[in-house]
Amino acid sequence: MSENKLNVIVPKDYNGAPIEVVLREGEAPVALDPKEPERVVINGTIDAPIRWLEKRVELINQKATNIIVNRDKMRMALTIDETSYYQTEINGILQASKEMQEFGINVEKKWEPIKLSKFIKMHRAFFTDKSQNMMLVSTLKNFKAKVNQDIERSKEENGSKVDNYSQVVDSNLPKSFKLNIPLFKGFACEEIEVEIYADVDGRDVSLSLVSAGANEAIEEYKNKVIDEQLGAIRQIAPDIVIVEV
């Protein structure tokens, strides 16, 4: 049995009690290389910048911070430590709600009548009038349309030509229906009136959902919401520069 000699330093106030000495053998673990800080980018709803500032405004240098506002794209970008490679960026985006996107209101989304019927049936909760939902589901299942076409063609002796075409679609669909859905992600529900537009091409029928009221409300809310956010930011961080683009 081999013997190892150890030098043990005894505390000054040692009272004679036994002392346990632990001897570890082998190679010591290699220390990990230090890592560089990571750049932080957070994307959230339109109130993300103010929510971040409410908790951390005392930790930042406001003179090295900026906010870029783009009303057309409905977004705000808060940048902290603007000259640093490891700057922090908090993006607040005012985006259409999941419900508006799924219904395809005011976009180029096209519906087949039977598919729209199934979709509306499964989303009855968003209808202000449940009986209207049932009626619309039944009507879409049995969609009927009459197409009236007027074609006028003529050619004058002097070479002038007339070539006019018009098409009117008469269907059994209601003129409009009402939904109670949020216009923006993270916002409360709004009651909007939705119209159904039918496009008939031979035997192919496609439907689209249009709401002039929703479009008008979005334009009004867009500026109102952004102004409210900027006002709140100026209250708690008055030295942050705000730039509109």
Sequence and secondary structure as in RCSB ss.txt:
>XXXX:A:sequence
MSENKLNVIVPKDYNGAPIEVVLREGEAPVALDPKEPERVVINGTIDAPIRWLEKRVELINQKATNIIVNRDKMR
MALTIDETSYYQTEINGILQASKEMQEFGINVEKKWEPIKLSKFIKMHRAFFTDKSQNMMLVSTLKNFKAKVNQD
IERSKEENGSKVDNYSQVVDSNLPKSFKLNIPLFKGFACEEIEVEIYADVDGRDVSLSLVSAGANEAIEEYKNKV
IDEQLGAIRQIAPDIVIVEV
>XXXX:A:secstr
           TT  S         S             EEEEEETTHHHHHHHHHGGGS GGGEEEEEETTTTE
EEEEESTTSTT EEEEEE  B HHHHHHTBTSS  B HHHHHHHHHHTGGGBS HHHHHHHHHHHHT  EEEEEE
EEEEE TTS EEEEEEEEEEESS SEEEEEEESBTTS EEEEEEEEEEEEETTEEEEEEE HHHHHHHHHHHHHH
HHHHHHHHHHH TTSEEEE 
